[in-house]
Amino acid sequence: MNRLLTLAFVLISFYSSAQSWTYESYHKYNEATFYRIEALYEAIDFDHVNFPLLQAAIFYATNEERVKAKLKPFEFRSEIELVASGHAQDMVKYGFYSHTSRIRIKRSVRDRFHLEGLNPEFFGENICSTYGLQYQAGRKVNPPYPSGEFTYALTSKREVIPPHTYLSFAKSVVKLWMESPGHRQNILNPQFKKLGCGARVYREKNFYNMPYFMVVQNFGSD
């Protein structure tokens, strides 16, 4: 089950770059060169997720949609990424799914921006909770024990459900947002200039502990 909510108001190897992705890396890549990073095509290890790379993949996949719409790509801002990743982590840690945080000082999106020293005129947020596996929604699944692999039920052959790669996950979550009018409006809002993305992994207790991600996009006007 996917869940979506929206709220508006010097040469180095591509592989080594992925292993040490930093805020400065956003200045070294664009929507074309980013996709040459080999690690983007690796299956996600849910026990050792490269969150900086995953968040960057979501950022660049989002900018693809801006370019398609003939809009200026979002600029990266590290403070906004901290807002997004912090909210994703809080939703996982405290077991909620909402734009309204359970933490008093982080209650609203504006509160979370203020904590990072930001006060944009316009701001917004998209959130999503979705599968870490390349699962076909609606199909029945076998319990993963004892192998730990997830497989589809009621089939004549053993169909393993593979994990997403960093890139396939990023594109899948952006696709979900683009298919939802409110989320799409945020992504294509010309008043939003800056973007930061956050993601954290958890196990969905109501679905055989399948790996899921909480994903957050935060937008700012300046």
C-alpha positions as a printed Julia matrix, in Angstrom:
222×3 Matrix{Float64}:
  0.0     0.0     0.0
  1.34    3.4    -1.01
  0.37    6.46    0.96
  0.74   10.04   -0.23
  0.12   13.38    1.41
  0.73   16.88    0.13
  0.88   20.33    1.72
  1.45   23.58   -0.18
  1.99   27.14    1.31
 39.03   17.88  -10.52
 37.89   14.34  -11.88
 36.73   11.64   -9.51
 35.19    8.29  -10.29
 31.43    8.13  -10.32
 31.53    5.12   -8.01
 33.65    6.77   -5.33
 31.45    9.87   -5.57
 28.42    7.79   -4.68
 30.13    6.25   -1.68
 30.95    9.7    -0.29
 28.04   11.79   -1.52
 28.07   15.15    0.26
 26.31   18.48   -0.04
 29.13   19.66   -2.31
 28.36   16.81   -4.72
 25.18   18.6    -5.81
 27.37   21.27   -7.42
 29.33   18.69   -9.42
 26.43   16.94  -11.15
 23.45   17.85  -13.25
 20.41   15.9   -14.43
 22.51   14.2   -17.13
 25.82   13.4   -15.42
 24.24   12.19  -12.18
 22.85    9.07  -13.87
 26.35    7.87  -14.73
 27.01    6.99  -11.09
 27.26    3.2   -11.03
 25.96    2.8    -7.49
 22.55    4.12   -8.56
 21.92    0.82  -10.34
 22.76   -1.35   -7.33
 20.03   -3.06   -5.33
 19.32   -1.31   -2.05
 20.63   -3.17    0.99
 17.99   -2.25    3.56
 20.4    -2.85    6.44
 23.01   -0.5     4.96
 21.2     2.18    2.98
 23.26    4.98    1.45
 20.76    7.66    2.42
 22.69   10.65    0.98
 22.75    8.94   -2.43
 19.1     7.89   -2.21
 18.02   11.42   -1.32
 20.11   12.78   -4.19
 18.44   10.32   -6.58
 15.01   11.59   -5.51
 16.22   15.19   -5.97
 17.47   14.6    -9.52
 14.45   12.5   -10.51
 12.26   15.38   -9.36
 14.26   17.86  -11.41
 13.67   15.69  -14.48
  9.99   16.53  -14.15
 10.77   20.23  -13.8
 12.81   20.14  -17.0
 10.06   18.27  -18.86
  7.66   21.03  -17.85
 10.12   23.67  -19.1
 10.67   24.97  -15.58
 13.99   25.87  -14.03
 15.39   22.92  -12.03
 15.28   23.15   -8.28
 18.39   24.35   -6.5
 19.64   22.15   -3.68
 19.73   23.6    -0.19
 21.28   21.6     2.61
 19.11   23.13    5.34
 15.97   22.06    3.49
 17.34   18.54    3.14
 17.81   18.53    6.92
 14.15   19.53    7.32
 13.04   16.69    5.02
 15.32   13.96    6.36
 14.52   14.95    9.94
 10.79   14.62    9.36
 11.23   11.26    7.6
 13.29   10.02   10.54
 10.74   11.28   13.08
  7.86    9.56   11.29
  9.75    6.27   11.4
 10.98    6.68   14.98
  7.67    7.79   16.48
  5.35    5.76   14.27
  3.21    8.4    12.57
  2.45    9.49    9.01
  1.44   13.12    8.74
  2.54   16.64    7.88
  1.89   17.38   11.56
  4.71   16.08   13.72
  4.23   14.49   17.13
  7.21   16.51   18.35
  5.96   19.77   19.82
  8.72   22.04   18.52
  8.44   20.47   15.06
  4.65   20.44   14.88
  4.17   22.27   11.58
  6.2    22.48    8.38
  6.98   26.11    9.21
  8.2    25.05   12.66
 10.59   22.61   11.03
 11.87   25.26    8.62
 12.38   27.72   11.48
 14.48   25.19   13.41
 16.93   25.18   10.51
 17.01   28.98   10.39
 14.74   29.24    7.35
 11.73   31.48    6.81
 10.75   31.31    3.11
  7.78   33.26    1.83
  6.42   30.15    0.13
  7.02   26.58    1.23
  5.53   23.13    0.78
  5.89   19.47    1.59
  5.2    16.13   -0.07
  5.37   12.9     1.89
  5.05    9.28    0.87
  5.2     5.85    2.45
  5.95    3.16   -0.11
  7.58   -0.2    -0.8
 11.31   -0.66   -0.89
 10.78   -3.69   -3.13
  9.66   -3.63   -6.76
  6.32   -4.98   -5.62
  3.3    -5.01   -7.94
  0.56   -3.53   -5.8
 -2.42   -5.75   -5.16
 -0.69   -9.08   -5.68
 -0.68  -11.58   -2.83
  2.64  -12.23   -1.13
  4.04  -15.24    0.71
  5.48  -14.75    4.2
  9.25  -14.35    3.68
 10.32  -16.87    6.32
 12.67  -18.68    6.55
 14.51  -17.47    3.44
 13.91  -13.77    4.06
 13.01  -13.3     0.38
  9.61  -11.98   -0.57
  7.79  -13.95   -3.26
  4.4   -13.7    -4.92
  1.74  -16.19   -3.83
 -0.62  -18.21   -6.02
  1.82  -18.63   -8.9
  3.03  -21.78  -10.65
  6.65  -20.73  -10.3
  8.62  -19.03   -7.56
  8.55  -15.29   -8.33
 10.98  -13.37   -6.15
 10.15   -9.7    -5.56
 13.47   -7.88   -6.07
 14.55   -4.84   -4.08
 14.57   -1.48   -5.79
 17.8     0.01   -6.98
 18.55    3.54   -5.79
 17.46    4.94   -9.13
 14.38    2.77   -9.64
 13.11    3.67   -6.17
 13.65    7.39   -6.75
 11.81    7.27  -10.06
  8.97    5.21   -8.59
  8.28    7.61   -5.74
  8.45   10.68   -7.99
  6.05    8.91  -10.37
  3.61    8.38   -7.49
  3.76   12.07   -6.64
  3.37   13.14  -10.27
  0.24   11.0   -10.59
 -1.34   12.81   -7.62
 -2.63   16.32   -8.48
 -1.63   17.99   -5.21
  1.87   16.54   -5.18
  2.35   17.31   -8.86
  1.31   20.9    -8.2
  4.05   21.24   -5.59
  6.72   19.74   -7.86
  5.74   22.03  -10.75
  5.05   25.15   -8.69
  7.16   27.95  -10.24
  7.19   29.82   -6.92
  9.23   27.02   -5.38
 12.93   27.42   -6.17
 14.74   25.21   -3.63
 14.33   21.52   -2.78
 15.59   19.07   -0.2
 14.63   15.4     0.02
 14.69   12.94    2.9
 14.17    9.19    3.23
 14.3     6.62    6.01
 13.68    2.88    5.93
 11.35    0.9     8.18
  9.59   -2.46    8.23
  5.83   -2.51    7.66
  4.44   -4.67   10.45
  1.09   -5.09    8.67
  2.76   -6.56    5.57
  5.13   -9.3     6.76
  7.72   -6.68    7.78
  8.34   -5.77    4.15
 10.9    -2.95    3.85
  9.26    0.42    3.24
 10.52    3.98    3.08
  9.16    7.19    4.48
 10.02    9.85    1.93
  9.75   13.62    2.28
 10.21   16.51   -0.13
 10.39   20.05    1.19
 10.15   23.05   -1.09
 11.13   26.66   -0.49
 10.83   29.89   -2.44
 14.27   31.21   -1.54
